[in-house]
């Protein structure tokens, strides 16, 4: 089995609605997303001969995913009052609504599913919330 890994990072804010602790407050992270793909066979012909896939394609997919969450407030649907959202939008803040609680665990699964949907043979996705704490999703 061959495996390739690429990573990218993004900075964003989030909070955990309904949580009893410091993470209930808006706070930021330097998230790092590490994606590993796998496959049994390398390409046998053409310019990509001897490759599982082109590293450039993998790096681009991971980087584009990270950039879509960079410098935004990530919030769970229905966790903010409409008036709060209106005020934030009125100030032209970047907001990203997700359908799940924005934890490292849920991000790992979400990123896995997004990349798999786009045809990458994803093996694992690890999301670091801090340099020392991460969550991994794999099937």
N, C-alpha and C positions, 0 to 999 in steps of 0.2 A: 504494500500500500504506500503510495506517495502522498505526502502532505506538504502544502505550502501555507505560510502564515504571513499576513500583512496587518499593519495596525495604523490607526490614525487617532487623533485626539480632537476634542472640542471643549469649549468653555460654555457653560450655561448655568442657569439658576433653576431651581425647582423647590418644591415643598411637598410634604406628605400630609394630605388632608386626613383628618381624623386620627392622627398619630399623637400619642401623649409623650412628647419629648422635644428636644431641640430641633429635630428635623421637621416639625410642624411649621417652623418659620421659613420664610424664603431664604435660601442660601445657595451658594455656588460651588461648582466642582470643575476641575479639569478632568473630564472623562476621557478614558482611553478605551478604544474598541479594538480588540484583537480577534481577527477572523482566520480560521484555519479551514482550508478546503482539502478534499482528498479524492483519490482516484486510483484505480488499479493499473491503468495503462497510460503510457505517455503517447503523445501524438507521433505518428510514424513517418509522416512526410510533410513537405512544405517548410515554410520559414519557421514554424513552431515545432519542428521535429525535435524530439527529445524533451519536450516540455509537457507538463500536465495542462497548464494554460499559461499564457503570457503573464509574467509577474506584473507588467504594466497594467493589464486589464484588471487584475485583482486589486492592486493598489488604488487604481482609479475608482473602483466600485466602493471600496472601504472609505476612501477620502471623500467621495461625493456624499456618502451616507453621513459621515461626521459633519461635513460642512452644512448639511441641511438642519442640523441641530445647534450650530455654533452661535453663540451670543444671543440667546433667546431665553425667555422664561417658559419652561415646559410645565404645563399644568394638566391635571386630570380633568376630563370632561365633567361638568357639573360641580366642580370643587370651588369655584369662585362665583360670587354674586354677579348678576348681569351689570349692575352699576359699577362694580370693580373692573370688570372687563372693559366696559365702555370708557372708564377713566384711563385705563392703561392704553387702550387703542387711541384715545384722544391725545395722548402724549407721544404717539407714534412708537411705542415700545414694540419690539419683536416678541410675538407670542406664538407658542406652538402647543396646540391642544392634542392630547393623546387619549386613547380610550381606556387606558390602564393607569394604575398607580405608578408614578415614575420612579421605580426602584431599579437598582442595578440588575436584579434578577429579571424583572419584566423587560428592561431594555435589551438584555442579552437574548431573550426569546424573540422579541420584536425585530431586532436586527437580523437574527437568524432567518426568520420567516421572510423578511423583505429581500434579503440577498438570495435565498433559495428560490423565491418567486421570480427573480430576475435571471435564473438559470445557473447560478453558481452551485457547484457541488459542495455545499457547506457541511463541515464536520462539526466544528465547535465555534461558538462566539463567546468571548470573555469580555466583560465590561468592568473596567476599573473605575471605581468612584473616587478613590484616592490611590496613591502609589502602593499602599499596603493592603487594600481591600478590594476584592473583585467577586463577581458572580459569573458562572459559566453555564451556558445552555448547550446541550447536545442531544442528538437523538440516537 
